[in-house]
Amino acid sequence: MTTPTDLDVTGARTADAADVITGARERIDALDDRIIGLIQERMAVSAVIQDARISSGGRRVNLSREMEVLAHYREALGRPGTALAMTLLELCRGRI
């Protein structure tokens, strides 16, 4: 049951809307946890790739591959996808 405090927290004007918002926020929190886990997994895989590349005499970063990743995110999500991809790349390889 929704309380007046729930209405304040959600910004809803009715108890029904507050219930919908509360449920949806719980789902978003669960999705965020999954996304964070996937990002951490991506970081670990990226570290394996970087280690293999460096140990074979290559460079830590492969700029052509990063351009592919940027294009993939831009095509899927538009311009904000590029910013998201840049953040992922920075997390996975550090600043260059």
N, C-alpha and C positions, 0 to 999 in steps of 0.2 A: 504494500500500500504506500502511496506517495504521501509525503508530509509537506507542509508549507516550506520547510527548509529545502526539500528536493526541487520545489518550484524555483526557489531563489538560485540554487546551484546550476540548474539547467537553463535558466532564462525562459522557461516555458510559462505559458499563461494558464494552462489547465493541467490537471493531474494526469489525464490520458497522454498528453504531449510529453510531460515529464517522464512518464513510464517508458515511452518510446525512446526518448533521448537517452535515458539511463541505460536501457538495454543496448542501444546502438553504441554508446560509449564503451560499454563492457566488451562488445565485439571488436571495436577499434583497438582497445587496449590489448586484446588477445592477438589481433593481427599485427600490431606493433611489436609484440614479443616475438612472434614468428619472423617478422622482417629483420629484427635485430639479430636473431639467431642465424638467419641466412646470410646476413652481412658478415657476421663473425666467421661463418664457414667460408665465405668468399675470400675473406682476408687470409685465412689459413691456406687455401688453395693457391692464392696469389703468392704467398711466401714460398711455397714449394716451387712454383714456376720461377720466381726470382732466384732462388738458391740454385736451381738447375742451370739457369741461364748464366749466372755469375761464375759458377764452378766450371762451366765449359768455356770460359773466357769471354762471354758476352756481356752486354750492358744490363744493368738492373731493370731499365725501362725500355719497352718496345713501343716507340711512338706511333708506328703505323697500326699496331693492335689497339692502342688507346683511341686512335681516331675511329676505328671500327666500332668500339664500344660507345663512344660519344654519338656516332651516327645512329646506332641501334636504339639508344635511349631517346634521341631526338625524334626519330621516326615513330616510335611507339607512344611518346608522351608529349611531343611538341617541345618548344623552347625550354620549358621548365625541366624537361627530361635531360637536357644537356647539363644543367646545373646539378641535377641529381647524380648524373654519371661522373661529373668532375669531383663531386664529394666522395663518391664510392672509390674512384681511382686514387684520390688522395689518401683515403683510409687504407687502401690496399697496398700502396707503394710508398706512401709518405710524400712529402713535398719534394719536388725536383728543382 
